[in-house]
Amino acid sequence: MKVTLKDIAEDTGYSISTVSRVLNGFDTNPDTKKTILKSARKLNYPIQNFDKGLNSEELLDILLITGIEVGEFYASFFDGLNKAASRQNVRLSLSSLEDRIPRIEDIAKKIEEEDFDGLIINVPRFSKGHYQELKEVLPEDFPVISNEILDNPIFETVGFDNYGGGQLVARHFKERGYTSCGIIHGPSEKNVSRQRAHGFIDYVSQQDDMKLRWQFEGDFSFESGIRAFDDFNKMDSPPRAVFSGNDNMCQGFMQQAMVEQLSFPDDIAIVGFDDLPICSRHRPKISSIHTNYEHLGTVSIQKMKTLLGNTNHPGRMLNLVPTTLMVRESS
């Protein structure tokens, strides 16, 4: 029968994550290391190099759990993180959990059975309660990085500067002379939606020559972008420029507007958020806030290594990755 980290943990009294760190060279406490290595040899666990550090070339195994749904967002997210992992000698394993909201116990079981060194998680459908429940079932010192920004982070968090992105859009509208503005919000329960909107609205409200004339709450879907245009089109004097909280809603809005023979940017200027590949292929090409997922992955893995090397790290810090504006034909 195959010996696992769980067997060594039960034999020594240490947590699975502590055993994993020692066998991967990350825990430098001499007594801990001696006890765990002795147990590993006793149980015939295959051990090789115990003296690697964070700067060695040994491979780290990190589990990535994210939403798996149709659309470019998830493909772009995974592609960026995977590129970052390959450059930092990390093997990134994408979870194949079936449910749209993975069961917490399935995540914990997968980590226990497959001896992962850490977890990166970005499940937009998770509530704060789900994250808290996950924290409670994982070993206390198991390193977790969240790419989903919560109002009060449960885990160490690495995410994009959504507020700053919203400000970039508003500043762009001002520079183009678009003084009458509107916004398509994402779902209000999501921190990312609120931060993008706050950044945009705060900038507009601080300008004497700009005015927010229209708001619509969508749900980040293409279909809600269509509904947003239908609402927009009922106005007698609609705004000249619109900020869409993501690219999916932006595309839906543009499609419906073009059905009504409106053109971009002559009749309406619009900017999305995420800069998915479709933005540069669409006609007209879509201006959007660029989110660099490889950079997000690089920072996430660096923070993971910090957690692995320092068990006393507080582990609830928010780390923001900057965004940039890609100006194209739609604005």
Residue pairs with C-beta under 8 A, 6 or more apart in sequence:
3 43
3 44
3 45
4 113
4 115
5 16
5 19
5 20
5 23
5 112
5 115
6 16
6 112
7 43
7 45
8 14
8 19
8 36
8 39
8 40
8 43
8 45
9 15
9 16
9 18
9 19
11 39
11 42
11 43
12 19
12 35
12 36
12 39
14 22
14 32
14 35
14 36
15 139
15 140
15 141
15 142
16 111
16 112
16 115
16 139
16 142
17 139
17 141
17 142
17 143
18 27
18 32
18 36
18 139
18 141
19 36
20 115
20 116
20 117
21 27
21 117
21 308
21 311
22 32
22 33
22 36
22 37
22 50
23 36
23 37
23 40
23 45
23 47
23 50
24 52
24 58
24 60
24 117
24 308
25 49
25 50
25 51
25 52
25 53
25 56
25 58
26 53
26 54
26 308
26 309
27 33
27 311
33 50
37 47
37 50
39 45
40 47
41 47
49 58
52 58
53 309
54 305
54 308
54 309
57 89
58 89
59 89
59 90
59 91
60 89
60 90
60 91
60 117
60 118
60 301
60 304
60 305
60 308
61 90
61 91
61 93
61 114
61 115
61 116
61 117
62 85
62 90
62 91
62 92
62 93
62 116
62 117
62 118
62 119
62 120
62 301
62 304
63 93
63 95
63 110
63 111
63 114
63 116
63 118
63 119
63 120
64 78
64 81
64 92
64 93
64 94
64 95
64 119
64 120
64 121
64 122
65 95
65 97
65 102
65 107
65 119
65 120
65 121
65 122
65 123
66 74
66 77
66 78
66 94
66 95
66 121
66 122
66 123
66 147
67 74
67 100
67 122
67 123
67 124
67 125
68 74
69 100
71 248
72 247
72 276
72 277
72 278
73 246
73 247
73 248
73 274
73 276
76 274
76 276
76 277
76 293
77 122
77 147
77 293
78 94
79 293
80 292
80 293
80 294
80 295
80 296
80 297
81 92
81 120
81 293
81 294
81 296
81 297
81 300
82 92
82 297
83 294
83 297
84 90
84 294
84 295
84 296
84 297
84 298
84 300
84 301
85 91
85 92
85 297
85 301
87 298
88 298
88 301
88 302
90 301
92 120
93 114
93 116
95 102
95 107
95 110
97 103
97 106
97 107
97 110
99 106
100 125
101 123
101 125
101 126
101 130
102 123
104 130
104 133
104 134
104 137
105 137
107 119
107 134
107 137
108 134
108 137
108 138
110 116
111 119
111 138
111 142
117 143
117 304
117 308
118 142
118 143
118 144
118 145
118 304
118 307
118 308
119 138
119 142
119 143
119 144
119 145
120 144
120 145
120 146
120 147
120 300
120 304
121 131
121 134
121 144
121 145
121 146
121 147
121 148
121 155
122 146
122 147
122 148
123 130
123 148
124 148
124 190
126 148
128 150
128 151
128 152
128 154
131 146
131 148
131 150
131 154
131 155
132 154
134 144
134 154
135 144
135 154
135 155
138 144
141 311
143 156
143 304
143 307
143 308
143 315
144 155
144 156
144 307
144 315
145 155
145 156
145 157
145 158
145 300
145 303
145 304
145 307
146 153
146 154
146 155
146 156
146 157
146 158
146 159
147 157
147 158
147 159
147 296
147 300
148 157
148 159
148 192
149 157
149 159
149 162
149 191
149 192
149 195
149 318
150 157
150 191
151 191
153 316
153 317
153 318
154 316
155 315
155 316
156 303
156 307
156 313
156 315
156 316
156 317
156 319
157 316
157 317
157 318
157 319
158 296
158 299
158 300
158 303
158 319
158 321
159 192
159 296
159 318
159 319
159 320
159 321
160 192
160 291
160 296
160 320
160 321
160 322
160 323
161 320
161 321
161 322
161 323
162 191
162 192
162 195
162 196
162 199
162 273
162 323
163 195
163 196
163 198
163 199
164 199
164 320
164 322
164 323
165 196
165 199
165 273
165 289
165 291
165 323
165 325
166 195
166 196
166 197
166 198
166 199
166 200
166 201
166 202
166 203
166 243
167 199
167 200
167 202
167 203
168 199
168 289
168 323
168 324
168 325
169 199
169 200
169 243
169 271
169 273
169 289
169 325
170 181
170 199
170 200
170 201
170 203
170 204
170 207
170 210
170 243
171 203
172 271
172 287
172 325
172 327
172 331
173 181
173 204
173 210
173 241
173 243
173 269
173 271
173 331
174 203
174 207
174 209
174 210
176 241
176 269
176 331
178 240
178 241
178 269
179 209
179 210
179 211
179 240
180 210
180 211
180 213
180 239
180 240
180 241
181 200
181 204
181 210
181 211
181 212
181 213
181 239
181 240
181 241
181 242
181 243
182 212
182 213
182 214
182 215
182 216
182 232
182 238
182 239
182 241
182 242
182 243
183 197
183 200
183 201
183 212
183 214
183 215
183 216
183 242
183 243
183 244
183 245
184 216
184 217
184 218
184 224
184 225
184 228
184 242
184 243
184 244
184 245
184 249
184 250
184 253
185 193
185 197
185 215
185 216
185 217
185 218
185 245
186 192
186 193
186 196
186 197
186 217
186 218
186 219
186 220
186 245
186 246
186 249
187 193
187 217
187 218
187 219
187 220
188 194
188 217
193 220
193 245
196 245
196 273
197 245
200 243
201 212
204 210
204 211
204 212
205 212
212 239
213 235
213 237
213 238
213 239
214 232
214 235
214 238
214 239
214 242
216 227
216 228
216 231
216 232
218 224
218 225
218 227
218 228
218 245
218 249
220 245
220 246
220 248
220 249
221 248
221 249
221 252
222 248
222 249
222 251
222 252
223 252
224 249
224 252
225 244
225 248
225 249
225 250
225 251
225 252
225 253
225 254
225 255
225 256
226 252
226 253
226 255
226 256
227 252
228 244
228 249
228 252
228 253
229 252
229 253
229 256
229 257
229 260
230 256
232 238
232 242
232 253
233 256
233 257
233 260
238 268
240 268
240 269
241 268
241 269
241 270
241 271
241 331
242 253
242 268
242 269
242 270
242 271
243 270
243 271
243 273
244 250
244 253
244 270
244 271
244 272
244 273
245 273
246 272
246 273
246 274
247 272
247 273
247 274
247 275
247 276
247 278
247 279
247 286
247 288
249 272
250 270
250 271
250 272
250 273
250 286
250 288
250 330
251 272
251 278
251 282
251 286
253 270
254 264
254 270
254 282
254 286
254 330
257 264
257 267
257 268
258 264
262 268
264 270
264 284
264 329
264 330
264 331
265 284
265 329
265 330
265 331
269 330
269 331
270 286
270 287
270 330
270 331
271 286
271 287
271 288
271 289
271 325
271 330
271 331
272 279
272 286
272 287
272 288
272 289
273 288
273 289
273 291
274 288
274 289
274 291
275 288
275 289
275 290
275 291
275 326
276 288
278 286
279 285
279 286
279 287
279 288
279 326
279 328
280 286
280 328
284 328
284 329
284 330
285 328
285 329
285 330
286 328
286 329
286 330
287 325
287 326
287 327
287 328
287 329
287 330
287 331
288 325
288 326
288 328
289 323
289 324
289 325
289 326
290 323
290 324
290 325
290 326
291 321
291 323
292 321
292 324
295 321
296 321
299 319
299 321
303 319
306 313
307 313
307 315
